[in-house]
Amino acid sequence: MEKKLQALAAYKTYRDKYYFNPDITRATLVRWGAIAERPYAEGFDILRVIGTFCPPN
């Protein structure tokens, strides 16, 4: 987690964005970790599914 926070801190143009706050990032990693039953984890949300869904015959 510390390496991730250090890597994100390298993006100077995002420094003032609320969503780049290390406390928010840490809390998000802890939240996903709780879901995965780990100390920390990254989660991914599906934004859009493109395709056709057909019921089985």
C-alpha positions as CSV (number, residue, x, y, z in Angstrom):
1,M,0.0,0.0,0.0
2,E,2.8,2.4,0.8
3,K,4.4,1.9,-2.6
4,K,1.0,2.6,-4.3
5,L,0.7,5.8,-2.3
6,Q,4.2,6.8,-3.2
7,A,3.5,6.1,-6.9
8,L,0.3,8.1,-6.9
9,A,2.1,11.0,-5.2
10,A,4.3,11.2,-8.3
11,Y,1.4,12.6,-10.3
12,K,1.9,16.3,-9.4
13,T,-1.1,17.5,-11.5
14,Y,-3.5,15.5,-9.3
15,R,-2.0,16.6,-6.0
16,D,-4.9,18.9,-5.2
17,K,-7.7,16.5,-6.3
18,Y,-9.7,15.3,-3.3
19,Y,-9.8,11.7,-4.7
20,F,-6.0,11.6,-4.7
21,N,-5.9,12.2,-1.0
22,P,-3.7,9.4,0.6
23,D,-6.3,8.9,3.4
24,I,-9.1,8.2,0.8
25,T,-6.9,5.8,-1.1
26,R,-5.9,4.0,2.1
27,A,-9.6,3.8,3.1
28,T,-10.6,2.4,-0.3
29,L,-7.9,-0.3,-0.2
30,V,-9.0,-1.3,3.4
31,R,-12.7,-1.4,2.3
32,W,-11.9,-3.7,-0.7
33,G,-9.6,-5.7,1.6
34,A,-12.4,-6.3,4.0
35,I,-14.6,-7.7,1.2
36,A,-11.7,-9.9,0.0
37,E,-10.8,-10.9,3.6
38,R,-7.3,-9.4,3.2
39,P,-5.7,-6.3,4.8
40,Y,-5.8,-4.4,1.5
41,A,-7.1,-5.0,-2.0
42,E,-7.9,-3.2,-5.1
43,G,-11.4,-3.5,-6.5
44,F,-12.7,-3.1,-10.0
45,D,-16.2,-2.1,-10.9
46,I,-17.8,-3.0,-14.2
47,L,-18.9,0.3,-15.8
48,R,-20.7,-1.1,-18.8
49,V,-21.3,-4.5,-20.3
50,I,-21.5,-4.6,-24.1
51,G,-23.0,-7.6,-25.7
52,T,-26.1,-9.7,-26.2
53,F,-27.5,-12.0,-23.6
54,C,-29.7,-14.8,-24.8
55,P,-31.5,-17.3,-22.6
56,P,-30.4,-20.9,-23.0
57,N,-32.6,-23.1,-25.3
